[in-house]
């Protein structure tokens, strides 16, 4: 299930980049979108990897 969601998100990347390029006619907005996506992934990955106590 998680892998299919990952593939769905990955499949949306190229059309979003293309649409941003069509709207701006440069790659700058696409790169800003990429930086925002990387920051989101870093934030959620950092939160998921945090040390937590799990009860038995």
PDBQT receptor file of N, H, CA, C and O in Angstrom, charges set to zero:
ATOM      1  N   UNK A   1       0.828  -1.192   0.000  1.00  0.00    +0.000 N 
ATOM      2  CA  UNK A   1       0.000   0.000   0.000  1.00  0.00    +0.000 C 
ATOM      3  C   UNK A   1       0.871   1.253   0.000  1.00  0.00    +0.000 C 
ATOM      4  O   UNK A   1       0.638   2.171  -0.786  1.00  0.00    +0.000 OA
ATOM      5  N   UNK A   2       1.862   1.295   0.870  1.00  0.00    +0.000 N 
ATOM      6  H   UNK A   2       2.051   0.549   1.509  1.00  0.00    +0.000 HD
ATOM      7  CA  UNK A   2       2.728   2.476   0.946  1.00  0.00    +0.000 C 
ATOM      8  C   UNK A   2       3.524   2.647  -0.345  1.00  0.00    +0.000 C 
ATOM      9  O   UNK A   2       3.747   3.768  -0.803  1.00  0.00    +0.000 OA
ATOM     10  N   UNK A   3       3.948   1.535  -0.923  1.00  0.00    +0.000 N 
ATOM     11  H   UNK A   3       3.767   0.624  -0.551  1.00  0.00    +0.000 HD
ATOM     12  CA  UNK A   3       4.725   1.624  -2.150  1.00  0.00    +0.000 C 
ATOM     13  C   UNK A   3       3.876   2.176  -3.296  1.00  0.00    +0.000 C 
ATOM     14  O   UNK A   3       4.380   2.931  -4.128  1.00  0.00    +0.000 OA
ATOM     15  N   UNK A   4       2.605   1.812  -3.348  1.00  0.00    +0.000 N 
ATOM     16  H   UNK A   4       2.195   1.199  -2.673  1.00  0.00    +0.000 HD
ATOM     17  CA  UNK A   4       1.748   2.328  -4.417  1.00  0.00    +0.000 C 
ATOM     18  C   UNK A   4       1.524   3.831  -4.263  1.00  0.00    +0.000 C 
ATOM     19  O   UNK A   4       1.425   4.545  -5.260  1.00  0.00    +0.000 OA
ATOM     20  N   UNK A   5       1.444   4.318  -3.021  1.00  0.00    +0.000 N 
ATOM     21  H   UNK A   5       1.524   3.737  -2.211  1.00  0.00    +0.000 HD
ATOM     22  CA  UNK A   5       1.319   5.766  -2.801  1.00  0.00    +0.000 C 
ATOM     23  C   UNK A   5       2.598   6.466  -3.236  1.00  0.00    +0.000 C 
ATOM     24  O   UNK A   5       2.548   7.546  -3.825  1.00  0.00    +0.000 OA
ATOM     25  N   UNK A   6       3.740   5.856  -2.950  1.00  0.00    +0.000 N 
ATOM     26  H   UNK A   6       3.780   4.978  -2.471  1.00  0.00    +0.000 HD
ATOM     27  CA  UNK A   6       5.015   6.421  -3.386  1.00  0.00    +0.000 C 
ATOM     28  C   UNK A   6       5.117   6.514  -4.896  1.00  0.00    +0.000 C 
ATOM     29  O   UNK A   6       5.583   7.517  -5.437  1.00  0.00    +0.000 OA
ATOM     30  N   UNK A   7       4.672   5.446  -5.583  1.00  0.00    +0.000 N 
ATOM     31  H   UNK A   7       4.294   4.631  -5.143  1.00  0.00    +0.000 HD
ATOM     32  CA  UNK A   7       4.685   5.470  -7.047  1.00  0.00    +0.000 C 
ATOM     33  C   UNK A   7       3.725   6.527  -7.590  1.00  0.00    +0.000 C 
ATOM     34  O   UNK A   7       4.021   7.166  -8.600  1.00  0.00    +0.000 OA
ATOM     35  N   UNK A   8       2.601   6.715  -6.945  1.00  0.00    +0.000 N 
ATOM     36  H   UNK A   8       2.361   6.196  -6.124  1.00  0.00    +0.000 HD
ATOM     37  CA  UNK A   8       1.642   7.735  -7.376  1.00  0.00    +0.000 C 
ATOM     38  C   UNK A   8       2.250   9.137  -7.238  1.00  0.00    +0.000 C 
ATOM     39  O   UNK A   8       2.119   9.969  -8.135  1.00  0.00    +0.000 OA
ATOM     40  N   UNK A   9       2.905   9.382  -6.124  1.00  0.00    +0.000 N 
ATOM     41  H   UNK A   9       3.011   8.706  -5.395  1.00  0.00    +0.000 HD
ATOM     42  CA  UNK A   9       3.554  10.686  -5.924  1.00  0.00    +0.000 C 
ATOM     43  C   UNK A   9       4.667  10.882  -6.951  1.00  0.00    +0.000 C 
ATOM     44  O   UNK A   9       4.809  11.967  -7.514  1.00  0.00    +0.000 OA
ATOM     45  N   UNK A  10       5.456   9.834  -7.195  1.00  0.00    +0.000 N 
ATOM     46  H   UNK A  10       5.341   8.953  -6.738  1.00  0.00    +0.000 HD
ATOM     47  CA  UNK A  10       6.545   9.931  -8.169  1.00  0.00    +0.000 C 
ATOM     48  C   UNK A  10       6.020  10.159  -9.583  1.00  0.00    +0.000 C 
ATOM     49  O   UNK A  10       6.653  10.858 -10.374  1.00  0.00    +0.000 OA
ATOM     50  N   UNK A  11       4.871   9.576  -9.904  1.00  0.00    +0.000 N 
ATOM     51  H   UNK A  11       4.357   9.008  -9.261  1.00  0.00    +0.000 HD
ATOM     52  CA  UNK A  11       4.299   9.748 -11.242  1.00  0.00    +0.000 C 
ATOM     53  C   UNK A  11       3.784  11.163 -11.461  1.00  0.00    +0.000 C 
ATOM     54  O   UNK A  11       3.704  11.618 -12.602  1.00  0.00    +0.000 OA
ATOM     55  N   UNK A  12       3.437  11.861 -10.394  1.00  0.00    +0.000 N 
ATOM     56  H   UNK A  12       3.503  11.491  -9.467  1.00  0.00    +0.000 HD
ATOM     57  CA  UNK A  12       2.934  13.229 -10.537  1.00  0.00    +0.000 C 
ATOM     58  C   UNK A  12       4.055  14.251 -10.717  1.00  0.00    +0.000 C 
ATOM     59  O   UNK A  12       3.786  15.385 -11.112  1.00  0.00    +0.000 OA
ATOM     60  N   UNK A  13       5.292  13.880 -10.440  1.00  0.00    +0.000 N 
ATOM     61  H   UNK A  13       5.510  12.958 -10.119  1.00  0.00    +0.000 HD
ATOM     62  CA  UNK A  13       6.409  14.813 -10.533  1.00  0.00    +0.000 C 
ATOM     63  C   UNK A  13       6.618  15.410 -11.911  1.00  0.00    +0.000 C 
ATOM     64  O   UNK A  13       6.597  16.633 -12.044  1.00  0.00    +0.000 OA
ATOM     65  N   UNK A  14       6.821  14.597 -12.949  1.00  0.00    +0.000 N 
ATOM     66  H   UNK A  14       6.839  13.603 -12.841  1.00  0.00    +0.000 HD
ATOM     67  CA  UNK A  14       7.064  15.166 -14.281  1.00  0.00    +0.000 C 
ATOM     68  C   UNK A  14       5.939  16.060 -14.812  1.00  0.00    +0.000 C 
ATOM     69  O   UNK A  14       6.235  17.115 -15.372  1.00  0.00    +0.000 OA
ATOM     70  N   UNK A  15       4.653  15.684 -14.661  1.00  0.00    +0.000 N 
ATOM     71  H   UNK A  15       4.412  14.827 -14.206  1.00  0.00    +0.000 HD
ATOM     72  CA  UNK A  15       3.615  16.613 -15.137  1.00  0.00    +0.000 C 
ATOM     73  C   UNK A  15       3.595  17.939 -14.373  1.00  0.00    +0.000 C 
ATOM     74  O   UNK A  15       3.339  18.992 -14.957  1.00  0.00    +0.000 OA
ATOM     75  N   UNK A  16       3.864  17.883 -13.066  1.00  0.00    +0.000 N 
ATOM     76  H   UNK A  16       4.072  17.027 -12.591  1.00  0.00    +0.000 HD
ATOM     77  CA  UNK A  16       3.890  19.125 -12.282  1.00  0.00    +0.000 C 
ATOM     78  C   UNK A  16       5.056  19.996 -12.733  1.00  0.00    +0.000 C 
ATOM     79  O   UNK A  16       4.894  21.206 -12.894  1.00  0.00    +0.000 OA
ATOM     80  N   UNK A  17       6.233  19.397 -12.939  1.00  0.00    +0.000 N 
ATOM     81  H   UNK A  17       6.365  18.415 -12.807  1.00  0.00    +0.000 HD
ATOM     82  CA  UNK A  17       7.379  20.168 -13.418  1.00  0.00    +0.000 C 
ATOM     83  C   UNK A  17       7.093  20.775 -14.785  1.00  0.00    +0.000 C 
ATOM     84  O   UNK A  17       7.428  21.933 -15.034  1.00  0.00    +0.000 OA
ATOM     85  N   UNK A  18       6.473  19.994 -15.674  1.00  0.00    +0.000 N 
ATOM     86  H   UNK A  18       6.201  19.054 -15.471  1.00  0.00    +0.000 HD
ATOM     87  CA  UNK A  18       6.145  20.510 -17.003  1.00  0.00    +0.000 C 
ATOM     88  C   UNK A  18       5.139  21.644 -16.953  1.00  0.00    +0.000 C 
ATOM     89  O   UNK A  18       5.275  22.630 -17.678  1.00  0.00    +0.000 OA
ATOM     90  N   UNK A  19       4.127  21.512 -16.097  1.00  0.00    +0.000 N 
ATOM     91  H   UNK A  19       4.017  20.711 -15.508  1.00  0.00    +0.000 HD
ATOM     92  CA  UNK A  19       3.115  22.579 -15.983  1.00  0.00    +0.000 C 
ATOM     93  C   UNK A  19       3.738  23.849 -15.416  1.00  0.00    +0.000 C 
ATOM     94  O   UNK A  19       3.437  24.949 -15.878  1.00  0.00    +0.000 OA
ATOM     95  N   UNK A  20       4.606  23.701 -14.416  1.00  0.00    +0.000 N 
ATOM     96  H   UNK A  20       4.851  22.807 -14.040  1.00  0.00    +0.000 HD
ATOM     97  CA  UNK A  20       5.290  24.874 -13.863  1.00  0.00    +0.000 C 
ATOM     98  C   UNK A  20       6.186  25.528 -14.912  1.00  0.00    +0.000 C 
ATOM     99  O   UNK A  20       6.279  26.754 -14.975  1.00  0.00    +0.000 OA
ATOM    100  N   UNK A  21       6.838  24.720 -15.727  1.00  0.00    +0.000 N 
ATOM    101  H   UNK A  21       6.763  23.724 -15.676  1.00  0.00    +0.000 HD
ATOM    102  CA  UNK A  21       7.685  25.270 -16.792  1.00  0.00    +0.000 C 
ATOM    103  C   UNK A  21       6.843  25.990 -17.845  1.00  0.00    +0.000 C 
ATOM    104  O   UNK A  21       7.255  27.029 -18.361  1.00  0.00    +0.000 OA
ATOM    105  N   UNK A  22       5.676  25.450 -18.163  1.00  0.00    +0.000 N 
ATOM    106  H   UNK A  22       5.341  24.607 -17.743  1.00  0.00    +0.000 HD
ATOM    107  CA  UNK A  22       4.784  26.107 -19.124  1.00  0.00    +0.000 C 
ATOM    108  C   UNK A  22       4.274  27.443 -18.594  1.00  0.00    +0.000 C 
ATOM    109  O   UNK A  22       4.152  28.408 -19.349  1.00  0.00    +0.000 OA
ATOM    110  N   UNK A  23       3.977  27.499 -17.306  1.00  0.00    +0.000 N 
ATOM    111  H   UNK A  23       4.075  26.715 -16.693  1.00  0.00    +0.000 HD
ATOM    112  CA  UNK A  23       3.440  28.737 -16.726  1.00  0.00    +0.000 C 
ATOM    113  C   UNK A  23       4.509  29.819 -16.591  1.00  0.00    +0.000 C 
ATOM    114  O   UNK A  23       4.214  31.004 -16.753  1.00  0.00    +0.000 OA
ATOM    115  N   UNK A  24       5.748  29.421 -16.297  1.00  0.00    +0.000 N 
ATOM    116  H   UNK A  24       5.987  28.459 -16.166  1.00  0.00    +0.000 HD
ATOM    117  CA  UNK A  24       6.802  30.394 -16.007  1.00  0.00    +0.000 C 
ATOM    118  C   UNK A  24       7.772  30.575 -17.167  1.00  0.00    +0.000 C 
ATOM    119  O   UNK A  24       8.476  31.583 -17.226  1.00  0.00    +0.000 OA
ATOM    120  N   UNK A  25       7.822  29.632 -18.076  1.00  0.00    +0.000 N 
ATOM    121  H   UNK A  25       7.250  28.814 -18.028  1.00  0.00    +0.000 HD
ATOM    122  CA  UNK A  25       8.748  29.587 -19.216  1.00  0.00    +0.000 C 
ATOM    123  C   UNK A  25      10.214  29.608 -18.786  1.00  0.00    +0.000 C 
ATOM    124  O   UNK A  25      11.093  29.928 -19.586  1.00  0.00    +0.000 OA
ATOM    125  N   UNK A  26      10.471  29.272 -17.541  1.00  0.00    +0.000 N 
ATOM    126  H   UNK A  26       9.756  29.012 -16.891  1.00  0.00    +0.000 HD
ATOM    127  CA  UNK A  26      11.830  29.014 -17.070  1.00  0.00    +0.000 C 
ATOM    128  C   UNK A  26      11.749  27.865 -16.074  1.00  0.00    +0.000 C 
ATOM    129  O   UNK A  26      10.659  27.445 -15.684  1.00  0.00    +0.000 OA
ATOM    130  N   UNK A  27      12.884  27.372 -15.675  1.00  0.00    +0.000 N 
ATOM    131  H   UNK A  27      13.769  27.713 -15.992  1.00  0.00    +0.000 HD
ATOM    132  CA  UNK A  27      12.896  26.235 -14.754  1.00  0.00    +0.000 C 
ATOM    133  C   UNK A  27      12.966  26.678 -13.305  1.00  0.00    +0.000 C 
ATOM    134  O   UNK A  27      13.003  25.834 -12.410  1.00  0.00    +0.000 OA
ATOM    135  N   UNK A  28      12.985  27.975 -13.048  1.00  0.00    +0.000 N 
ATOM    136  H   UNK A  28      12.955  28.661 -13.775  1.00  0.00    +0.000 HD
ATOM    137  CA  UNK A  28      13.158  28.476 -11.686  1.00  0.00    +0.000 C 
ATOM    138  C   UNK A  28      12.014  28.054 -10.760  1.00  0.00    +0.000 C 
ATOM    139  O   UNK A  28      12.278  27.616  -9.640  1.00  0.00    +0.000 OA
ATOM    140  N   UNK A  29      10.773  28.169 -11.182  1.00  0.00    +0.000 N 
ATOM    141  H   UNK A  29      10.558  28.525 -12.091  1.00  0.00    +0.000 HD
ATOM    142  CA  UNK A  29       9.656  27.771 -10.324  1.00  0.00    +0.000 C 
ATOM    143  C   UNK A  29       9.648  26.265 -10.091  1.00  0.00    +0.000 C 
ATOM    144  O   UNK A  29       9.259  25.808  -9.016  1.00  0.00    +0.000 OA
ATOM    145  N   UNK A  30      10.074  25.486 -11.093  1.00  0.00    +0.000 N 
ATOM    146  H   UNK A  30      10.390  25.857 -11.966  1.00  0.00    +0.000 HD
ATOM    147  CA  UNK A  30      10.173  24.045 -10.914  1.00  0.00    +0.000 C 
ATOM    148  C   UNK A  30      11.225  23.697  -9.862  1.00  0.00    +0.000 C 
ATOM    149  O   UNK A  30      11.023  22.787  -9.058  1.00  0.00    +0.000 OA
ATOM    150  N   UNK A  31      12.329  24.409  -9.867  1.00  0.00    +0.000 N 
ATOM    151  H   UNK A  31      12.493  25.148 -10.521  1.00  0.00    +0.000 HD
ATOM    152  CA  UNK A  31      13.364  24.145  -8.877  1.00  0.00    +0.000 C 
ATOM    153  C   UNK A  31      12.928  24.581  -7.480  1.00  0.00    +0.000 C 
ATOM    154  O   UNK A  31      13.301  23.943  -6.495  1.00  0.00    +0.000 OA
ATOM    155  N   UNK A  32      12.154  25.643  -7.378  1.00  0.00    +0.000 N 
ATOM    156  H   UNK A  32      11.851  26.161  -8.177  1.00  0.00    +0.000 HD
ATOM    157  CA  UNK A  32      11.603  26.031  -6.071  1.00  0.00    +0.000 C 
ATOM    158  C   UNK A  32      10.654  24.951  -5.551  1.00  0.00    +0.000 C 
ATOM    159  O   UNK A  32      10.650  24.637  -4.361  1.00  0.00    +0.000 OA
ATOM    160  N   UNK A  33       9.857  24.390  -6.446  1.00  0.00    +0.000 N 
ATOM    161  H   UNK A  33       9.860  24.644  -7.413  1.00  0.00    +0.000 HD
ATOM    162  CA  UNK A  33       8.974  23.293  -6.072  1.00  0.00    +0.000 C 
ATOM    163  C   UNK A  33       9.785  22.085  -5.605  1.00  0.00    +0.000 C 
ATOM    164  O   UNK A  33       9.423  21.429  -4.628  1.00  0.00    +0.000 OA
ATOM    165  N   UNK A  34      10.875  21.797  -6.300  1.00  0.00    +0.000 N 
ATOM    166  H   UNK A  34      11.169  22.330  -7.094  1.00  0.00    +0.000 HD
ATOM    167  CA  UNK A  34      11.741  20.691  -5.924  1.00  0.00    +0.000 C 
ATOM    168  C   UNK A  34      12.352  20.917  -4.544  1.00  0.00    +0.000 C 
ATOM    169  O   UNK A  34      12.395  19.994  -3.731  1.00  0.00    +0.000 OA
ATOM    170  N   UNK A  35      12.826  22.134  -4.270  1.00  0.00    +0.000 N 
ATOM    171  H   UNK A  35      12.791  22.884  -4.930  1.00  0.00    +0.000 HD
ATOM    172  CA  UNK A  35      13.402  22.455  -2.955  1.00  0.00    +0.000 C 
ATOM    173  C   UNK A  35      12.339  22.311  -1.869  1.00  0.00    +0.000 C 
ATOM    174  O   UNK A  35      12.628  21.791  -0.791  1.00  0.00    +0.000 OA
ATOM    175  N   UNK A  36      11.124  22.762  -2.135  1.00  0.00    +0.000 N 
ATOM    176  H   UNK A  36      10.889  23.184  -3.011  1.00  0.00    +0.000 HD
ATOM    177  CA  UNK A  36      10.043  22.625  -1.149  1.00  0.00    +0.000 C 
ATOM    178  C   UNK A  36       9.738  21.153  -0.887  1.00  0.00    +0.000 C 
ATOM    179  O   UNK A  36       9.512  20.771   0.261  1.00  0.00    +0.000 OA
ATOM    180  N   UNK A  37       9.725  20.325  -1.921  1.00  0.00    +0.000 N 
ATOM    181  H   UNK A  37       9.907  20.635  -2.854  1.00  0.00    +0.000 HD
ATOM    182  CA  UNK A  37       9.474  18.899  -1.747  1.00  0.00    +0.000 C 
ATOM    183  C   UNK A  37      10.594  18.240  -0.947  1.00  0.00    +0.000 C 
ATOM    184  O   UNK A  37      10.328  17.390  -0.098  1.00  0.00    +0.000 OA
ATOM    185  N   UNK A  38      11.838  18.622  -1.208  1.00  0.00    +0.000 N 
ATOM    186  H   UNK A  38      12.054  19.313  -1.898  1.00  0.00    +0.000 HD
ATOM    187  CA  UNK A  38      12.970  18.069  -0.463  1.00  0.00    +0.000 C 
ATOM    188  C   UNK A  38      12.889  18.464   0.999  1.00  0.00    +0.000 C 
ATOM    189  O   UNK A  38      13.148  17.638   1.874  1.00  0.00    +0.000 OA
ATOM    190  N   UNK A  39      12.537  19.701   1.279  1.00  0.00    +0.000 N 
ATOM    191  H   UNK A  39      12.327  20.372   0.568  1.00  0.00    +0.000 HD
ATOM    192  CA  UNK A  39      12.411  20.140   2.670  1.00  0.00    +0.000 C 
ATOM    193  C   UNK A  39      11.295  19.397   3.393  1.00  0.00    +0.000 C 
ATOM    194  O   UNK A  39      11.448  19.033   4.559  1.00  0.00    +0.000 OA
ATOM    195  N   UNK A  40      10.178  19.169   2.714  1.00  0.00    +0.000 N 
ATOM    196  H   UNK A  40      10.054  19.465   1.766  1.00  0.00    +0.000 HD
ATOM    197  CA  UNK A  40       9.089  18.394   3.312  1.00  0.00    +0.000 C 
ATOM    198  C   UNK A  40       9.520  16.956   3.610  1.00  0.00    +0.000 C 
ATOM    199  O   UNK A  40       9.227  16.424   4.681  1.00  0.00    +0.000 OA
ATOM    200  N   UNK A  41      10.216  16.333   2.659  1.00  0.00    +0.000 N 
ATOM    201  H   UNK A  41      10.454  16.765   1.789  1.00  0.00    +0.000 HD
ATOM    202  CA  UNK A  41      10.685  14.969   2.877  1.00  0.00    +0.000 C 
ATOM    203  C   UNK A  41      11.695  14.909   4.013  1.00  0.00    +0.000 C 
ATOM    204  O   UNK A  41      11.682  13.964   4.802  1.00  0.00    +0.000 OA
ATOM    205  N   UNK A  42      12.568  15.902   4.106  1.00  0.00    +0.000 N 
ATOM    206  H   UNK A  42      12.578  16.670   3.464  1.00  0.00    +0.000 HD
ATOM    207  CA  UNK A  42      13.537  15.937   5.194  1.00  0.00    +0.000 C 
ATOM    208  C   UNK A  42      12.834  16.076   6.535  1.00  0.00    +0.000 C 
ATOM    209  O   UNK A  42      13.176  15.384   7.493  1.00  0.00    +0.000 OA
ATOM    210  N   UNK A  43      11.856  16.964   6.605  1.00  0.00    +0.000 N 
ATOM    211  H   UNK A  43      11.578  17.527   5.827  1.00  0.00    +0.000 HD
ATOM    212  CA  UNK A  43      11.134  17.191   7.858  1.00  0.00    +0.000 C 
ATOM    213  C   UNK A  43      10.421  15.921   8.324  1.00  0.00    +0.000 C 
ATOM    214  O   UNK A  43      10.576  15.506   9.472  1.00  0.00    +0.000 OA
ATOM    215  N   UNK A  44       9.646  15.310   7.440  1.00  0.00    +0.000 N 
ATOM    216  H   UNK A  44       9.520  15.647   6.507  1.00  0.00    +0.000 HD
ATOM    217  CA  UNK A  44       8.901  14.109   7.821  1.00  0.00    +0.000 C 
ATOM    218  C   UNK A  44       9.827  12.926   8.076  1.00  0.00    +0.000 C 
ATOM    219  O   UNK A  44       9.546  12.109   8.953  1.00  0.00    +0.000 OA
ATOM    220  N   UNK A  45      10.915  12.816   7.337  1.00  0.00    +0.000 N 
ATOM    221  H   UNK A  45      11.144  13.480   6.625  1.00  0.00    +0.000 HD
ATOM    222  CA  UNK A  45      11.885  11.758   7.588  1.00  0.00    +0.000 C 
ATOM    223  C   UNK A  45      12.578  11.936   8.920  1.00  0.00    +0.000 C 
ATOM    224  O   UNK A  45      12.821  10.960   9.631  1.00  0.00    +0.000 OA
ATOM    225  N   UNK A  46      12.900  13.176   9.268  1.00  0.00    +0.000 N 
ATOM    226  H   UNK A  46      12.703  13.969   8.691  1.00  0.00    +0.000 HD
ATOM    227  CA  UNK A  46      13.542  13.462  10.549  1.00  0.00    +0.000 C 
ATOM    228  C   UNK A  46      12.603  13.143  11.701  1.00  0.00    +0.000 C 
ATOM    229  O   UNK A  46      13.024  12.588  12.716  1.00  0.00    +0.000 OA
ATOM    230  N   UNK A  47      11.316  13.497  11.545  1.00  0.00    +0.000 N 
ATOM    231  H   UNK A  47      10.973  13.948  10.721  1.00  0.00    +0.000 HD
ATOM    232  CA  UNK A  47      10.330  13.195  12.589  1.00  0.00    +0.000 C 
ATOM    233  C   UNK A  47      10.101  11.683  12.709  1.00  0.00    +0.000 C 
ATOM    234  O   UNK A  47       9.935  11.174  13.817  1.00  0.00    +0.000 OA
ATOM    235  N   UNK A  48      10.092  10.973  11.603  1.00  0.00    +0.000 N 
ATOM    236  H   UNK A  48      10.227  11.386  10.703  1.00  0.00    +0.000 HD
ATOM    237  CA  UNK A  48       9.861   9.533  11.635  1.00  0.00    +0.000 C 
ATOM    238  C   UNK A  48      11.050   8.780  12.230  1.00  0.00    +0.000 C 
ATOM    239  O   UNK A  48      10.871   7.706  12.806  1.00  0.00    +0.000 OA
ATOM    240  N   UNK A  49      12.247   9.322  12.101  1.00  0.00    +0.000 N 
ATOM    241  H   UNK A  49      12.392  10.194  11.634  1.00  0.00    +0.000 HD
ATOM    242  CA  UNK A  49      13.443   8.630  12.579  1.00  0.00    +0.000 C 
ATOM    243  C   UNK A  49      13.783   8.982  14.023  1.00  0.00    +0.000 C 
ATOM    244  O   UNK A  49      14.774   8.488  14.560  1.00  0.00    +0.000 OA
ATOM    245  N   UNK A  50      12.984   9.819  14.652  1.00  0.00    +0.000 N 
ATOM    246  H   UNK A  50      12.179  10.220  14.216  1.00  0.00    +0.000 HD
ATOM    247  CA  UNK A  50      13.266  10.232  16.023  1.00  0.00    +0.000 C 
ATOM    248  C   UNK A  50      13.160   9.085  17.009  1.00  0.00    +0.000 C 
ATOM    249  O   UNK A  50      12.406   8.134  16.801  1.00  0.00    +0.000 OA
ATOM    250  N   UNK A  51      13.930   9.189  18.091  1.00  0.00    +0.000 N 
ATOM    251  H   UNK A  51      14.542   9.961  18.260  1.00  0.00    +0.000 HD
ATOM    252  CA  UNK A  51      13.887   8.164  19.122  1.00  0.00    +0.000 C 
ATOM    253  C   UNK A  51      12.606   8.324  19.936  1.00  0.00    +0.000 C 
ATOM    254  O   UNK A  51      12.290   9.407  20.428  1.00  0.00    +0.000 OA
ATOM    255  N   UNK A  52      11.884   7.223  20.062  1.00  0.00    +0.000 N 
ATOM    256  H   UNK A  52      12.140   6.343  19.662  1.00  0.00    +0.000 HD
ATOM    257  CA  UNK A  52      10.644   7.213  20.832  1.00  0.00    +0.000 C 
ATOM    258  C   UNK A  52      10.570   5.952  21.668  1.00  0.00    +0.000 C 
ATOM    259  O   UNK A  52      11.153   4.929  21.310  1.00  0.00    +0.000 OA
ATOM    260  N   UNK A  53       9.879   6.018  22.746  1.00  0.00    +0.000 N 
ATOM    261  H   UNK A  53       9.406   6.849  23.038  1.00  0.00    +0.000 HD
ATOM    262  CA  UNK A  53       9.687   4.848  23.602  1.00  0.00    +0.000 C 
ATOM    263  C   UNK A  53       8.441   4.103  23.144  1.00  0.00    +0.000 C 
ATOM    264  O   UNK A  53       7.367   4.686  22.998  1.00  0.00    +0.000 OA
ATOM    265  N   UNK A  54       8.604   2.829  22.924  1.00  0.00    +0.000 N 
ATOM    266  H   UNK A  54       9.477   2.355  23.042  1.00  0.00    +0.000 HD
ATOM    267  CA  UNK A  54       7.485   1.986  22.501  1.00  0.00    +0.000 C 
ATOM    268  C   UNK A  54       7.197   1.002  23.627  1.00  0.00    +0.000 C 
ATOM    269  O   UNK A  54       8.080   0.252  24.045  1.00  0.00    +0.000 OA
ATOM    270  N   UNK A  55       5.971   1.007  24.113  1.00  0.00    +0.000 N 
ATOM    271  H   UNK A  55       5.254   1.617  23.774  1.00  0.00    +0.000 HD
ATOM    272  CA  UNK A  55       5.598   0.099  25.203  1.00  0.00    +0.000 C 
ATOM    273  C   UNK A  55       5.387  -1.306  24.646  1.00  0.00    +0.000 C 
ATOM    274  O   UNK A  55       5.016  -1.488  23.486  1.00  0.00    +0.000 OA
ATOM    275  N   UNK A  56       5.631  -2.285  25.500  1.00  0.00    +0.000 N 
ATOM    276  H   UNK A  56       5.932  -2.137  26.442  1.00  0.00    +0.000 HD
ATOM    277  CA  UNK A  56       5.441  -3.686  25.112  1.00  0.00    +0.000 C 
ATOM    278  C   UNK A  56       3.992  -4.071  25.162  1.00  0.00    +0.000 C 
ATOM    279  O   UNK A  56       3.647  -5.216  24.866  1.00  0.00    +0.000 OA
TER     280      UNK A  56
